[in-house]
Amino acid sequence: MADKKKLIDLNDDLSSDDDDDNIKILDTATSPESTEEPSTSYCQPIGETGNSQQKEDVPSLLTMDAEHESEAPPTFESIDYDAGHISANGIANRNENSEPIFHVRSRTAASLAGVSQQEQTQYESLDYDVCENKLFQDEQLSRLRDRFSLRTHIIRWIIFILIGIITAVIACTIDIVIEELSELKYNFLKSSVDDNVTVNKSGGDLALPYLWWLLLSAVPVAIGAGMVTYIEPITAGSGIPQVKSYLNGVKIPRIVRVKTLAVKSIGVITSVVGGLAGGKEGPMIHAGAVVAAGISQGKSTTFVKDFHIFKAFRDDHEKRDFVLGGAAAGVSAAFGAPIGGMLFSLEEAASFWNQNLIWRTLIASIISSFTLNIVLSAYHGVSGLTFTGLFNLGKFDHPLTFEYFELPLFMLLGVMGGLMGAAWNFLNTQINKFRSRFVPWRAGKVCEAVLVAILGVTLACAMIYYINDCRPLGNDPTIHPVQLFCEDNEYNAVAALWFQTPEATVRALFHDPPGSHKILTLAVFTIVYYLLSCSTFGLNVSLGVFIPTALVGAAWGRLVAMLLFYMFPEAQFLHPGKYALIGAAANLGGVLRMTISLSVILMETTGVETSFFFPLIIALISAKWVGDYFNDGIYDTVIEVNHVPMLPWEPLPQYKGLTAQAILSKPVVCIKLRDRAHYIYEVLHKCNHNGFPVVDDVEGDRRSEGRVCGIILRSQLIVILLKSLYVENQRFWQQETTIQTFRDVYPRYPSIQSVKPLDRKFNYTVDLSMFMNPSPVRVNTYDSVPRIFNIFRALGLRHLLVINNENRIEGIITRRDFIYK
């Protein structure tokens, strides 16, 4: 079979719980555009003797031909591959005495083409569906007797409060360090420029401050990029695509670990101080998610420390809700917008939502914003609570008003933002595809980040040197005014845009009085920063995209106001700060495609009146509609390019008119209700599937034709084998075994390699009646795919069994079967 040299077993969740060390970076579009080759999965046949045989013409398991690409259209046909003979045309002749295996069609094979076999990553789903087995039911009954539910409810609220406090403390630490280091950096550069300009009149050299600027930018960026690349690659980017995928039910390895939080925090500090076109607000959302995941579990797997608290929340379903609250707390800490944080979680991050989460996420957001306000106000020695968030845009001196004839102009600005945002997303995706192809080495990724930092410094110096834009002192609230070639009592307005953090530049564009910049200055700055931000997002550094996008939008929004005022000097309504705010909103809407939460965040960070909500939402909706016509938002684009099996809100149009028979995978590896231990041991060794239907009424060894009575997870089977929970020694473990037995090893379940060969327990029996989920969700082969999709997504399922009218297994459906490739 020339077209099937190397195959990959990708059926249910692709990778097992055994190994989560392989990492897929989601914040960069690292996968080249490709069409997957039709592939199949192969699981070695297992007989009752425990021996396995593999046909010579069947490729090895878990390998993939990365070079093999096909433009052939996807097919909805399923071919059965089992232990029988595989003919040259790929059709399997069924062997009556062999166990069937899973099969995956080409449209569901979402592998990373063009990547070496060692770097290939397989995604798997999280178990958001609670396993209501007998152990779980016994725990629920015991909770009713000892009023455990009330204590759990109170503890859950306490955890959300702790999430808000700790997230705010981390945000304050990051903000203070960045502020102090940036202050030292730009004060030194200002002094260097002033000294060399003074000396220049008698033969000085301005190359010296340029070299100092290069050094003070390249070194921090190199440190941050090195930590991200060599220590924890998952921390690259803002982290929002990872968190969004996690909340959708996709397990992203190492996303919520303590080491991830440490590298993320240091990485964002070095990147911002290094002067890259990015901000610290996006990474705060990831940091909040890590804090939430860590606190809610009451233990640290990194430090191998169990505090023996919060044991009731040690499952994916509970952790998901806490991570959502952590993301909201991160938004609140970043922007000082508690309501915006809650709305962000609802609009952008959450895939599953319930009424109770509204109050909990809101409380976490309020506590986070309040704690950050107290700490930063005390640090700066300010009386009163004035530091509402890291991204403090300041309050407008006068209420922002608008005329009704300006609404079409705001809409045009939104259209412009949508076009620029769509172009930015497309260009950024192409750049990231280029760097993933030509910069695959880790050292090259670090050097690339340093080169982008050097490029930014060089362009900034060129603007400062060649554009003569001098303004009188006192009209601009810049912190580090640079005189350069200006007259006495004047400062260089171009240097004022660069000699501060991006957040301070956005604040300046909002509040600088009219006439603070030349039209040429803002035009060149918009183009330069647009390209810089586009090339920066995707580097192996911890940076967000919110700040550079808002900065570009504020620059061209203020530029539009200046151009209109130049053409219509009588128009008094053309306030440059107002149009800078509308431009920032339009550009953010064009890149991120958020509407409600983004408008509330901007209102809370600027303190504008509620009457100005209407112009903001008009610009945001216009930008979103125009941008959606061309491509998706940047976060969704990153997720799609990396082939993450993210379930959309609605089924894709290609599935209309189809039934379960068209998308299910079959035949299925099943396990008897009372099965031999060695068979389970061999199944786990030969297959990487994470869910196995449990059947009874089996004729001989025809497990795939039995009646469905439940489903068992791979992690549960491994724990059963590790703890020797066999029927033969049931009297020794039955009383001590509870649902906590399985929670204690969460989330890093042991691998099957940790289970010793059975030896004397070769013929022992496992009774799955108390461990399996006796009520798995099942559908009929004739149920429609859109209806199945709604059930699958609403319940947060990992596996969905397809049965016939006799309750016999026909196939299995996982999230990859809904991803049309």
Buried (B, 14 or more C-beta within 10 A) or exposed (E): EEEBEBBBBBBBBBBBBBEBEBBBBBBBBBBBEBBBBBBBBBBBBBBEEBEBEBBEEBBEBBBBBBEBBEEEEBEEEBBBBBBBEBEEEEEBEEEEEBBBBBBBBBBBBBBBBBBEEEEBBBBBBBBBBBBEBBBBEEBEEEBEEEEBEEEBEEBBEEBBBBBBBBBBBBBBEBBBBBBEBBBEBBEBBBBBBBEBBEEBEEEEEBEBBBEBBBEBBBBBBBBBBBBBBBBBBBBBBBBBBBBBBBBBBBBBBBBBBBBBBBBBBBBBBBBBBBBBBBBBBBBBBBBBBBBBBBBBBBBEBBEEEEEEEBBBBBBBBBBBBBBBBBBBBBBBBBBBBBBBBBBBBBBBBBBBBEEEBEEBBBBBBBBBBBBBBBBBBEEEEEEEBEBBBBBBBBEBEEEBEBEEEBBEBBBBBBBBBBBBBBBBBBBBBEBBBEBBEEBBEBEBBBBBBBBBBBBBBEBBBBBBBEBBBBBEEEBBBBBBBBBBBBEEEBBBBBBBBBBBBBBBBBBBBBBBEBBBBBBBBBBBBBBBBBBBBBBBBBBBBBBBBBBBBBBBBBBBBBBBBBBBBEEEEEEEBBBBBBBBBBBBBBBBBBBBBBBBBBBBBBBBBBBBEEEBBBBBBBBBBBBBBBBBEBBBBBBBBBBBBBBBBBBEEEBEEEBEEBBBBBBBBBBBBBBBBEBBBBBBBBBBBBBBBBBBBBBBBBEEBBBBBBBBBBBBBBBBBBBBBBBBBBEEEBEEEEEEBBBEBBBBBBBEBBBBEEBEEBEEBEEBBBBBBBBBBBEBBBBBBEBBBBEBBEBBBEBBBBBBBBBEEEBBBBBBBBBBBBBEB
